Amino acid sequence: MMRIWTPEEDALLGTMTDAQAAKKIGVSDTAIQSRRKKLNIPAFMKIYPHKWTPEENALLGTMSDKAAAKIIGVSAMTVCNRRNKLNIQPFCKKSYEWTPEKEALIGTMPDIEVAKKLGVSTITVRNQRKKLNIPGFSKYSHKWTPEKEALLGTISDPKVAEKIGVSTSAVYYHRKKLNIPPYRRRLIHNWTPKEDALLGTRTDREIAEVMDLSLESIFHRRVKLNIAPYRKIKCEWTPEQDALLGTMTDQQAAEKIGVTKTIVYARRKKLNIPAFCKYPLHVWTPEEDALLGTITDEEIAEKIGCSKRQVIVRRRKLNIPGLQTGRIDLKPEMINLLGTMPDRELAEKVGCSRSAIRHHRLLRKIPAFQKRGISFNWTEKTNELLGTMPDELIAKKLGTKTALVAKQRRKLRISKYGALPRNKFPWEEWEIEKCREKISAKEVAKAIGRTVSSVKAIRKKIEDNEK
């Protein structure tokens, strides 16, 4: 059944919050909100009036409402309402008045220098320059002679620029100034037998550049005469040349035959000839494995006929240390330290190379030092420091990491040094009532000057209490 609203009830709407009106009338908040919106009555908002001083009133209209609001410490809407109340016109920037003398400066120097000289912004100068179609100042300013101007439109702008030693943009602006149309390559050309003879002897692009024609016209003419495109002369392979493939690198074979490396590669692939390898894959025997570490890798490679790299890979695979020349004998105390710290640190301590330490460790089959998780023993005294100064200073004082200090502080629920306590600004009744309204959290936050997350948290608490 539809509710009949009385004039007294309608008069209450907008004079208090929807929740208060709902409680007083005995209906739901939604019913109040719907009725208020139907009658176009704005929602109730507690306003704290600002006491305006003559100095603040004098500011109105002399600058933008936003700037005035920042100085006075109120919202831009408050400034706007006050200005309208006093019938003060809004601030409007006056457009700059350009005189012929001022306009004469544009283009003679960079926009930024003109702006400094006239006391205006660079954008104002740039906009006026564009309005007058004046090209921007260039340090490569050029004096145009009739001979140079005669070149414009006969060849492309980049070629003119290259020929007379200026930028392409300078050529473009000067050509536009003289209303000379841009150069277009000829598409229709009366071909001579001499020119036809060139087709297919070089690439279409090279011929187009030589004859000063478009690439399309060269291509269409060549296709029309059924002339194949230019390609490098193919190598006619002989049995002697084929015999070279795979016996040396493709580069060496190419140099010997007198062709490119790509042609040699393609021919070798076509004949299914494997690529040349100085040292083919070596099959290791137990006798050869026994040699590893007893003599140098170079000597083993030379003895069994493989590369030094293959010897190193095999030795490392079997975890056999290489033979050390100028061997260092470690003391028993130092041997006990192997694997307890990084090889680099121990090498610095002993005064030898890192590889020497690694050799001794591998010889004794001691695993490398593994860095475990860093920890710190916290006491009551060290815990008292937390939150009294920044985490970085505490870490420096205790000789530990900042991350460990922060972790311990969070564990003990101690707030960060310098952070504001959460309940510094307690919620007022009118703010809580505003949160009860059926509008978005963002609108409420904007109205009461709080964060959206804090509004959501309060609304959750209200819901929990009502349940």
C-alpha positions as CSV (number, residue, x, y, z in Angstrom):
1,M,0.0,0.0,0.0
2,M,1.3,3.4,-1.0
3,R,2.1,5.8,1.9
4,I,0.6,9.2,2.0
5,W,3.0,11.9,3.0
6,T,1.9,14.9,5.0
7,P,3.2,18.5,4.5
8,E,4.7,18.3,8.0
9,E,6.7,15.2,7.1
10,D,7.8,16.7,3.8
11,A,9.0,19.8,5.7
12,L,11.4,17.6,7.7
13,L,13.2,16.3,4.7
14,G,16.7,17.9,4.2
15,T,16.6,19.6,7.6
16,M,18.3,16.5,9.2
17,T,19.9,13.3,8.1
18,D,17.8,10.7,6.3
19,A,18.4,8.3,9.2
20,Q,17.2,10.9,11.8
21,A,14.1,11.7,9.7
22,A,13.3,8.0,9.2
23,K,13.5,7.5,13.0
24,K,11.3,10.5,13.7
25,I,8.6,9.6,11.0
26,G,8.9,5.8,11.5
27,V,9.8,4.7,8.0
28,S,13.0,3.2,6.4
29,D,16.0,5.3,5.3
30,T,15.3,4.2,1.7
31,A,11.7,5.6,1.8
32,I,13.0,8.9,3.1
33,Q,15.7,9.1,0.4
34,S,13.3,8.2,-2.4
35,R,10.8,10.9,-1.2
36,R,13.5,13.5,-0.8
37,K,14.9,12.8,-4.4
38,K,11.3,12.9,-5.8
39,L,10.8,16.4,-4.3
40,N,14.4,17.4,-5.5
41,I,15.4,18.2,-1.9
42,P,19.2,18.1,-1.4
43,A,20.6,15.9,1.3
44,F,21.3,17.4,4.7
45,M,24.9,18.4,5.3
46,K,26.2,20.1,8.4
47,I,27.9,23.3,7.3
48,Y,30.5,25.1,9.3
49,P,30.2,28.7,8.1
50,H,33.4,30.6,7.4
51,K,33.9,34.0,9.0
52,W,35.1,36.2,6.1
53,T,37.5,39.0,6.7
54,P,37.9,42.2,4.5
55,E,41.3,40.9,3.4
56,E,39.8,37.6,2.2
57,N,37.0,39.4,0.5
58,A,39.6,41.6,-1.3
59,L,41.1,38.4,-2.8
60,L,37.9,37.4,-4.6
61,G,38.0,37.9,-8.4
62,T,41.8,38.8,-8.4
63,M,42.7,35.1,-9.0
64,S,41.0,31.8,-9.7
65,D,38.5,30.4,-7.1
66,K,40.8,27.4,-6.6
67,A,43.9,29.5,-5.9
68,A,41.9,31.8,-3.5
69,A,40.5,28.7,-1.7
70,K,44.0,27.4,-1.2
71,I,45.2,30.7,0.4
72,I,42.1,31.1,2.6
73,G,41.8,27.5,3.6
74,V,38.3,26.7,2.4
75,S,36.8,24.8,-0.6
76,A,36.6,26.3,-4.1
77,M,32.7,26.1,-3.9
78,T,32.7,28.2,-0.7
79,V,34.8,30.9,-2.5
80,C,32.5,30.7,-5.5
81,N,29.4,31.1,-3.4
82,R,30.9,34.1,-1.5
83,R,32.0,35.8,-4.7
84,N,28.5,35.3,-6.2
85,K,26.9,36.7,-3.0
86,L,29.1,39.9,-3.3
87,N,28.4,40.1,-7.1
88,I,32.1,39.9,-7.9
89,Q,33.0,38.7,-11.5
90,P,35.1,35.6,-11.8
91,F,38.9,36.0,-12.5
92,C,39.7,35.9,-16.2
93,K,43.2,36.1,-17.7
94,K,43.5,38.9,-20.2
95,S,44.8,37.9,-23.7
96,Y,48.2,39.4,-24.6
97,E,48.1,42.4,-26.9
98,W,50.5,41.9,-29.8
99,T,51.9,45.0,-31.6
100,P,53.7,44.9,-35.0
101,E,57.0,45.6,-33.1
102,K,56.5,42.6,-30.9
103,E,55.5,40.3,-33.8
104,A,58.6,41.4,-35.6
105,L,60.7,39.6,-32.9
106,I,59.0,36.2,-33.6
107,G,61.2,33.8,-35.6
108,T,64.3,36.0,-35.2
109,M,65.3,34.1,-32.0
110,P,64.0,31.0,-30.1
111,D,60.5,31.2,-28.6
112,I,61.8,30.9,-25.1
113,E,64.0,34.1,-25.6
114,V,61.2,36.0,-27.1
115,A,58.9,35.0,-24.2
116,K,61.6,36.2,-21.7
117,K,62.0,39.5,-23.5
118,L,58.3,40.2,-23.7
119,G,57.5,38.8,-20.2
120,V,55.0,36.2,-21.4
121,S,54.9,32.4,-21.5
122,T,56.6,30.4,-24.3
123,I,53.2,28.9,-25.3
124,T,51.8,32.4,-26.0
125,V,54.7,33.1,-28.3
126,R,54.5,29.7,-30.0
127,N,50.7,30.1,-30.6
128,Q,51.2,33.6,-32.1
129,R,54.0,32.3,-34.3
130,K,51.9,29.4,-35.6
131,K,49.0,31.9,-36.1
132,L,51.2,34.1,-38.4
133,N,52.7,31.0,-40.1
134,I,56.2,32.0,-39.1
135,P,58.7,29.1,-39.1
136,G,60.6,28.4,-35.8
137,F,64.0,30.0,-35.3
138,S,66.9,27.7,-36.4
139,K,70.6,28.4,-35.6
140,Y,71.2,27.1,-39.0
141,S,69.5,30.1,-40.6
142,H,70.3,30.4,-44.3
143,K,70.4,33.2,-46.9
144,W,68.6,32.1,-50.0
145,T,70.0,33.1,-53.4
146,P,68.1,32.9,-56.7
147,E,70.3,29.9,-57.7
148,K,69.4,28.0,-54.6
149,E,65.7,28.9,-54.9
150,A,65.8,27.6,-58.5
151,L,66.5,24.1,-57.1
152,L,63.3,24.0,-55.1
153,G,60.7,21.6,-56.5
154,T,63.2,20.2,-59.1
155,I,64.5,17.6,-56.7
156,S,63.3,16.3,-53.3
157,D,63.6,18.5,-50.2
158,P,66.1,16.2,-48.5
159,K,68.4,16.3,-51.6
160,V,68.1,20.1,-51.8
161,A,69.0,20.3,-48.0
162,E,72.0,18.0,-48.6
163,K,73.2,20.0,-51.6
164,I,73.0,23.5,-50.0
165,G,73.8,22.4,-46.4
166,V,70.6,23.2,-44.4
167,S,67.9,21.2,-42.6
168,T,65.1,19.6,-44.6
169,S,62.5,21.6,-42.6
170,A,64.3,24.9,-43.6
171,V,63.9,23.8,-47.3
172,Y,60.3,22.8,-46.8
173,Y,59.3,26.1,-45.1
174,H,61.0,28.2,-47.8
175,R,59.4,26.2,-50.6
176,K,56.0,26.7,-48.9
177,K,56.7,30.4,-48.5
178,L,57.3,30.7,-52.3
179,N,54.3,28.5,-53.1
180,I,56.5,26.0,-55.0
181,P,54.9,22.5,-55.3
182,P,56.9,19.6,-54.0
183,Y,59.0,17.5,-56.4
184,R,57.2,14.4,-57.8
185,R,59.1,11.7,-59.6
186,R,58.0,11.2,-63.2
187,L,55.8,8.1,-63.6
188,I,55.5,8.4,-67.4
189,H,58.8,8.2,-69.2
190,N,59.9,7.8,-72.8
191,W,62.2,4.8,-72.7
192,T,65.2,4.5,-74.9
193,P,66.9,1.2,-76.0
194,K,70.0,2.3,-73.9
195,E,67.8,2.6,-70.8
196,D,66.0,-0.7,-71.5
197,A,69.4,-2.4,-71.6
198,L,70.1,-1.3,-68.0
199,L,67.1,-3.3,-66.7
200,G,68.1,-6.5,-64.9
201,T,71.8,-5.6,-64.8
202,R,71.3,-3.9,-61.3
203,T,68.6,-3.8,-58.7
204,D,65.5,-1.7,-59.5
205,R,66.3,0.7,-56.6
206,E,69.8,1.4,-58.0
207,I,68.5,2.0,-61.5
208,A,65.7,4.3,-60.2
209,E,68.3,6.4,-58.4
210,V,70.6,6.6,-61.5
211,M,67.7,7.5,-63.9
212,D,65.8,9.7,-61.3
213,L,62.6,7.7,-61.8
214,S,60.2,6.1,-59.3
215,L,60.8,2.5,-58.2
216,E,57.3,1.6,-59.5
217,S,58.1,2.8,-63.1
218,I,61.3,0.8,-63.2
219,F,59.5,-2.3,-61.9
220,H,56.6,-2.0,-64.4
221,R,58.9,-1.5,-67.4
222,R,61.0,-4.5,-66.5
223,V,57.9,-6.7,-66.0
224,K,56.5,-5.4,-69.3
225,L,59.7,-6.5,-71.2
226,N,59.8,-9.9,-69.3
227,I,63.2,-9.1,-67.9
228,A,64.0,-11.1,-64.7
229,P,65.1,-9.1,-61.6
230,Y,68.8,-8.7,-60.9
231,R,70.4,-11.4,-58.9
232,K,74.0,-12.2,-58.1
233,I,75.6,-14.7,-60.5
234,K,75.1,-18.2,-59.3
235,C,78.1,-20.4,-58.7
236,E,78.4,-23.4,-61.1
237,W,79.6,-26.0,-58.7
238,T,82.3,-28.5,-59.8
239,P,83.1,-31.8,-58.2
240,E,86.4,-30.3,-56.8
241,Q,84.5,-27.5,-55.1
242,D,81.9,-29.9,-53.7
243,A,84.7,-31.9,-52.3
244,L,85.9,-28.9,-50.2
245,L,82.5,-28.6,-48.4
246,G,82.7,-29.9,-44.8
247,T,86.5,-30.1,-44.8
248,M,86.9,-26.5,-43.7
249,T,84.6,-23.8,-42.3
250,D,82.0,-22.2,-44.7
251,Q,83.9,-18.9,-44.5
252,Q,87.2,-20.5,-45.5
253,A,85.5,-22.4,-48.4
254,A,83.7,-19.3,-49.6
255,E,87.0,-17.3,-49.7
256,K,88.7,-20.2,-51.6
257,I,85.9,-20.6,-54.2
258,G,85.2,-16.9,-54.5
259,V,81.5,-16.8,-53.4
260,T,79.6,-15.7,-50.3
261,K,79.4,-17.7,-47.1
262,T,75.6,-18.0,-47.6
263,I,76.0,-19.7,-51.0
264,V,78.5,-22.2,-49.5
265,Y,76.1,-22.9,-46.6
266,A,73.1,-23.4,-48.9
267,R,75.1,-25.8,-51.2
268,R,76.4,-27.8,-48.1
269,K,72.8,-28.1,-46.8
270,K,71.5,-29.2,-50.2
271,L,74.1,-32.0,-50.4
272,N,73.5,-33.0,-46.7
273,I,77.1,-32.5,-45.8
274,P,77.7,-31.8,-42.0
275,A,79.4,-28.6,-41.0
276,F,83.2,-28.8,-40.4
277,C,84.2,-29.5,-36.8
278,K,87.9,-29.4,-35.8
279,Y,87.3,-31.7,-32.8
280,P,84.4,-34.1,-33.3
281,L,82.5,-35.4,-30.3
282,H,84.9,-37.5,-28.2
283,V,83.9,-40.9,-26.7
284,W,85.7,-41.1,-23.3
285,T,87.3,-44.4,-22.1
286,P,88.0,-45.3,-18.5
287,E,91.8,-44.9,-19.2
288,E,91.3,-41.4,-20.5
289,D,89.1,-40.5,-17.4
290,A,91.9,-41.7,-15.2
291,L,94.2,-39.0,-16.7
292,L,91.9,-36.1,-15.7
293,G,93.4,-34.0,-12.9
294,T,96.8,-35.8,-13.1
295,I,98.2,-33.5,-15.9
296,T,97.1,-30.2,-17.3
297,D,94.0,-30.0,-19.5
298,E,96.1,-28.8,-22.5
299,E,98.3,-31.9,-22.2
300,I,95.3,-34.3,-22.0
301,A,93.7,-32.6,-25.1
302,E,96.9,-32.9,-27.1
303,K,97.4,-36.6,-26.0
304,I,93.9,-37.9,-26.8
305,G,93.2,-35.6,-29.8
306,C,90.3,-33.4,-28.6
307,S,89.7,-29.8,-27.7
308,K,90.7,-28.3,-24.3
309,R,87.0,-27.3,-23.7
310,Q,85.9,-31.0,-24.0
311,V,88.5,-32.0,-21.4
312,I,87.3,-29.2,-19.0
313,V,83.6,-30.2,-19.5
314,R,84.3,-33.9,-18.8
315,R,86.5,-33.1,-15.7
316,R,83.8,-30.9,-14.2
317,K,81.1,-33.4,-15.0
318,L,83.1,-36.0,-12.9
319,N,83.8,-33.4,-10.2
320,I,87.5,-33.8,-10.6
321,P,89.7,-30.7,-9.8
322,G,92.1,-29.5,-12.4
323,L,95.9,-29.7,-11.8
324,Q,97.2,-26.7,-10.0
325,T,100.5,-25.2,-11.1
326,G,102.4,-23.6,-8.2
327,R,100.3,-25.6,-5.7
328,I,99.6,-24.1,-2.3
329,D,99.6,-26.4,0.7
330,L,97.0,-25.5,3.3
331,K,97.6,-25.8,7.0
332,P,95.2,-28.2,9.0
333,E,93.5,-25.2,10.6
334,M,92.7,-23.8,7.2
335,I,91.5,-27.2,5.8
336,N,89.0,-27.3,8.7
337,L,87.6,-24.0,7.5
338,L,86.8,-25.3,4.0
339,G,83.0,-25.1,3.3
340,T,82.3,-23.1,6.5
341,M,82.6,-19.8,4.6
342,P,82.6,-18.7,0.9
343,D,85.7,-19.6,-1.0
344,R,86.4,-15.9,-1.8
345,E,86.5,-15.0,2.0
346,L,88.8,-18.0,2.8
347,A,91.1,-17.1,-0.1
348,E,91.5,-13.6,1.3
349,K,92.2,-15.0,4.7
350,V,94.8,-17.5,3.5
351,G,96.3,-15.1,0.9
352,C,95.8,-17.2,-2.2
353,S,93.5,-17.4,-5.3
354,R,89.8,-18.4,-5.0
355,S,90.4,-21.3,-7.6
356,A,93.1,-22.7,-5.3
357,I,90.7,-22.9,-2.3
358,R,88.0,-24.4,-4.7
359,H,90.6,-27.0,-5.8
360,H,91.4,-28.1,-2.2
361,R,87.7,-28.2,-1.3
362,L,86.8,-30.4,-4.4
363,L,89.8,-32.6,-3.7
364,R,88.4,-33.4,-0.2
365,K,84.8,-33.6,-1.6
366,I,83.6,-30.8,0.7
367,P,80.4,-29.1,-0.5
368,A,80.5,-25.3,-1.1
369,F,79.3,-23.0,1.7
370,Q,75.5,-22.4,1.6
371,K,74.2,-19.1,3.1
372,R,71.4,-19.9,5.5
373,G,68.6,-17.6,6.6
374,I,69.9,-14.7,8.7
375,S,68.4,-14.4,12.2
376,F,68.9,-12.1,15.2
377,N,68.5,-12.9,18.9
378,W,66.0,-10.4,20.2
379,T,66.1,-9.5,23.9
380,E,64.0,-7.3,26.1
381,K,66.5,-4.5,25.8
382,T,66.6,-4.6,22.0
383,N,62.8,-4.8,21.8
384,E,62.6,-1.6,23.8
385,L,64.3,0.2,21.0
386,L,61.6,-0.6,18.5
387,G,59.5,2.4,17.5
388,T,61.7,4.9,19.3
389,M,63.7,5.6,16.2
390,P,63.6,4.7,12.4
391,D,64.2,1.0,11.6
392,E,67.3,1.9,9.6
393,L,69.0,3.4,12.7
394,I,68.0,0.5,14.9
395,A,69.4,-1.9,12.3
396,K,72.7,0.0,12.2
397,K,72.9,0.2,16.0
398,L,72.3,-3.6,16.4
399,G,74.3,-4.6,13.4
400,T,71.5,-6.4,11.6
401,K,69.2,-5.9,8.6
402,T,66.4,-3.3,8.4
403,A,64.0,-6.0,7.2
404,L,64.6,-8.0,10.4
405,V,63.9,-5.0,12.6
406,A,60.7,-4.2,10.7
407,K,59.6,-7.8,11.0
408,Q,60.1,-7.9,14.8
409,R,58.4,-4.5,15.2
410,R,55.3,-5.8,13.3
411,K,55.4,-9.0,15.3
412,L,55.1,-7.1,18.5
413,R,52.5,-4.7,17.0
414,I,54.6,-1.6,17.5
415,S,53.8,1.3,15.2
416,K,56.5,2.7,12.9
417,Y,58.5,5.6,14.3
418,G,57.0,8.9,13.2
419,A,53.6,7.4,12.3
420,L,50.4,9.1,13.5
421,P,48.3,7.1,16.0
422,R,45.2,5.7,14.4
423,N,42.7,7.3,16.8
424,K,44.2,10.8,16.7
425,F,41.1,12.2,15.0
426,P,38.1,10.4,16.7
427,W,34.8,10.2,14.7
428,E,32.1,12.7,15.6
429,E,28.4,11.8,15.7
430,W,27.5,13.8,12.6
431,E,30.2,12.0,10.6
432,I,28.8,8.5,11.7
433,E,25.3,9.7,10.8
434,K,26.6,10.7,7.4
435,C,28.1,7.2,6.9
436,R,24.6,5.7,7.5
437,E,23.2,7.5,4.4
438,K,22.6,5.4,1.3
439,I,25.2,7.1,-0.9
440,S,28.6,5.9,-2.1
441,A,31.5,5.8,0.3
442,K,33.4,8.1,-2.0
443,E,30.7,10.8,-1.7
444,V,30.6,10.4,2.1
445,A,34.5,10.6,2.3
446,K,34.5,13.8,0.2
447,A,31.7,15.4,2.4
448,I,33.3,14.6,5.8
449,G,37.0,14.9,4.7
450,R,38.0,11.3,5.5
451,T,39.4,8.4,3.4
452,V,37.2,6.0,1.5
453,S,38.7,3.0,3.4
454,S,37.9,4.6,6.8
455,V,34.3,5.2,5.7
456,K,34.0,1.6,4.6
457,A,35.4,0.4,7.9
458,I,32.9,2.5,10.0
459,R,30.0,1.3,7.8
460,K,31.1,-2.3,8.5
461,K,31.2,-1.6,12.3
462,I,27.7,0.0,12.1
463,E,26.3,-3.1,10.3
464,D,27.9,-5.5,12.9
465,N,26.4,-3.5,15.8
466,E,22.9,-3.4,14.2
467,K,23.0,-7.2,13.8
